[in-house]
Amino acid sequence: MSSFSIETIRHSAAHVMAAAVKSLFPSVKFDIGPATEDGFYYDFDMVHRLVPEDLEHIEDEMRRIVIEKAPFVRRELSRADARAGLTAEWQNYKLERLDYIPEGEAISFYECGDFSDLCRGPHVENSGQIGVFRLLSIAGSYYRGKDENPMLQRIYGTSFHDKKGLDAYLKAIEEAKKRDHRKLGRELDLFSASDSVGPGLIIWHPKGARIRNTIETFWREEHYKNGYDLLYSPHIGLSNLWETSGHLDFYKSAMYAPMKIDERNYYIKPMNCPFHIEVYKSAMRSYRDLPLRWAELGTVYRYEKGGVLHGLLRVRGFTQDDAHIFCSPEQIEEEIEKALRFSLKIWKLFQFKQIKAYVATKPKDSVGEDSRWKQATESLRKAVENTGLECQMDEGGGAFYGPKIDLRVSDAIGREWQTSTIQFDFNLPDRFDMSFIGADGQKHRPYMVHRALFGSIERFFGILVEHFGGAFPLWLAPEQIRLLPITEKQHARAVEIRGALRAEGIICEADLKAEKLGAKIRDSRNDRIPYTAVIGEKEAADGTVSLKTRKEGDIGNISVDGLIKKMKNEIALKE
């Protein structure tokens, strides 16, 4: 195995790929080609429009360069010489990148064969050491991520130390494709997005809506059990509300245009926080009232560029599972730990077993007193440690208005997702002049904590679909059992059993189509139904069903009463 880090190998592979592209398309212009968590990419500007078949030719050229074992040679140039060389090659994107290198910092190029790239490095010693690689896909990418800039062509690839690593990664990619929530959403009839409605706006179909209702009902019940009260707030608010909150100063690019009502400007809400603060300010608060824990499933709307919209994971309208905690400084440590334990309990119940916690600390530009930042950060760190999680510090990664805990969970195939956030806010309490009367009879500023457990219902649902591969556990399934009469003679009995199950709160359907039993069983399996019950002449006569479960397979005949008891127990346990 190579002694070089996987990041160095992938960065070098990106250079070899760029060299191969230049060999095949000499007039190409280059932007950047970094290593990523899973591989590498490079952005190109060229007349030729890349197609998937081009990747094979580029890979072949990369293999030729690998066989040559061309050395990576570092050269440092003066700014003037670097500019002259890039200008001579018409590399305008590299010229602009050159301008961003601070004065006094070394300007280095790495040469590999006929290819030279403005780059800090490091790299492997020669092109024969870039590992086992594969080019994966082609995508469009705006230069510097701004849609007013030219659209470049991006090639994604990956590289590993050995074939075993590459094969495992490619297998994971194929599994991820099978679990893609957009694909399963169509196949299982859960949700859709329509051009007639607008990009990034989700339409929930009956089955998806049923799962969502189960999740939201559970969410509400658990919040009441954990000492929260629930709020509802309007979808729009006057402009002065968003001026006070600072959103019109710092967040306006993500907000939609105002609407004029009675000659006053209203904005559709991008967040729920100001409304919760209004509830707080509707009465004088005492230290005896604190802590206050308020939660809301509040639908918000934010402008996202069309190019970043992605199924349920990146949308323009979504329902935040928002909560805000208002407490005294003395209460903050306990409240943070409670919020964290609550979040962990919920994620584990949804069968996410690997959870990491990151504490993001004070950034360079921030608001709030240093003493408050120090106390808040220490409260977050202690809360993580007290729950038994490893605390990983994200130095300088906090928002300008406060430090935070971010939870990241790994799904069934090992992918990590950013999920819950517990975020201090030293900004809004000052902006809205929030206060409570302390034991000393004086006014004090409360601590305010934002807490999103799922982040949003839409994104959480998308993660959940992929985590379970569409095969939801019984308590979440939009159809918990399907009854399959063998012939038309058993239709009446199937309808009767369906009624009995529904009366007990079990979600049941009966397949009364004029198809053979094998086809009905196949449909039930493809629809990922947890329980399937066959009703033949014998079963109809003796009051039983022949039961199959997704987990256990055939388990034989069972009475209807026994079936109801079995299913209700499993649903209650949420296994």
C-alpha positions, 0 to 999 in steps of 0.5 A: 500500500502507498505511504501517501495519504488518500487525500494526496493520492486523490489530489494527484489523480485530479492533476493526472486527469487534467493532464489527460484532458489537455492531451485529448482537448489541447485548447481546454481552460482549467479552473480547480481540481481538489480532492474531496471526501470521496474522490476528486474533481476538476472543472474545465472550460472547453468547446467540446461538450463532454458525454459519458463515453468521453470518460472512457477515453480520458481514463485510457489516457490517464493509464498511459500517463500512469505507465510513464510514471511522470514525476511531479515537479514543484516550481516556485515562480515570481508573480510576474512570471506566473502571470506571464506564463498563464497569459501565454496559455490563455488560462484566464481562470488560473489568472484570477485564482493567482490574484487571490494568492496573498502577497508574500505567499509562495506561488508554486506550480506542479508539473507532471509530464506536459501539464503544469498547474498552479497549486500548493500541493502536496502530491505523490512522487510520480503519476504511477502512484495515484492508486486505483482510479475510476471516473464517475460522472460529468456535471455543470458547475458555475465558476466560483459557484456564482450563476452569473459566471460561466458554466464549466464542465466538472468531471468527478472521479475517485481513487483508492490505495487498492482495488478492494477499496475502489470495489467497495466504494463502487458497490456503495454507489450502486446501493445508494442509487437503489436507495435514492429517495427520488427514485423510491418516492416515485416507485412507492408513490410517496411524493412528487415535485411538479413544474406546474407547481414550481421547482423545490415545492413538494407535493405529498401523496397519500402514502407519503402523507401518512408516514409524515403524519405518523412522524409528526404525531410522534414528534408532538407527543414526545415534545409534550413528554419532554416539557415543551409546549407547541406553538403555531405562527403565521406564514407571513410577517410585516417588514419591520419584524424582519428588520428588527430580527436582522434578516433583511440585513443579513438574509435578504438574498434567501427571502422572497420578494415582499407582498403589499397588503394595505400599503405595507410590506409583508414577507413570507417567513424564512424562519420561525424565531421572531414569532416565538420571540413575540410570544415571549414578549407578550408578557412580563417574564420572571425567573420563576417562569423559566425555562420556557421550551416552545416548539413548532412544525413551522413551514418556511420558504427560502430562495434556493438556486435551481441548480442546487435543488435536490429532491427532498434534501434541498427544497424551497418550501419546507417544515422546520421542526423548530424549537426555542429554549429561553432560560437563565444563565444558571439553567443553561447547562442543564437545558443543553444536556436535556435537548441533546439527550432528547435528540439522541433518543429520537435518532436512535429510535429511528434506528440511526446507531452511529452518531457524532457530535461537533461543537462549533466555537466562536468565529472571528466576527461575532456578537455577544460578550466573551464571557457568554461565549465561553460559558455557552461553549463550555455548556455545549462541550460538557453536555456532549461529554455527559451523554457519552459521545466523543466531543469533536471541536469545530474551531471557529465554526460557530455562527456569528451569533453563538456556538452550537452542537451539530449532530451527524448520523450515519445511515444504513450504508455508512453515509454521514448526514448533518442533522440536529443543531443546538444553537446559542443566539446572543443576537436576537435577545439583544435585537428584540430587547428581551428580558426577565425579572430576576430574583434580585428584582432587576431585569436580565437578558435571557439565554436563547437556544435554537434547536432543530431536531430533524432539521426539516421534515422534508429532508428528514423524510428523504434521509429516512427513505434512503436509510430504510431503502423504502422498507419502513418499519411497521409503525411507520409503514404507510400500508402495514398489512395487505390482504390477498384473497386467492379467489373472488370467493374470499373477497367478502372475507378479506373486506371483513378482516380489513374492517376489523384491522382498521378498527384497531388502528392498523393500516390495512388494504385488500388486493381484490384485483383479478390476478393470480396469487403469485402476482399479488405476492410479488406486488406486495413485496415490491411495495415493501409491505411489512405484513402480507396475509393470504386468505384461501378457502381454508382460511376463510372457513376457520377464521385465520390468515396465512401470514408472511412478514417481510422480516421472517418470511412465512410464519404459518396460519394465525387467527385474526385476533392473534394477528391484531395482537401481534401487530399492535404489540410490534407497532407499540414497541416501534421496532 
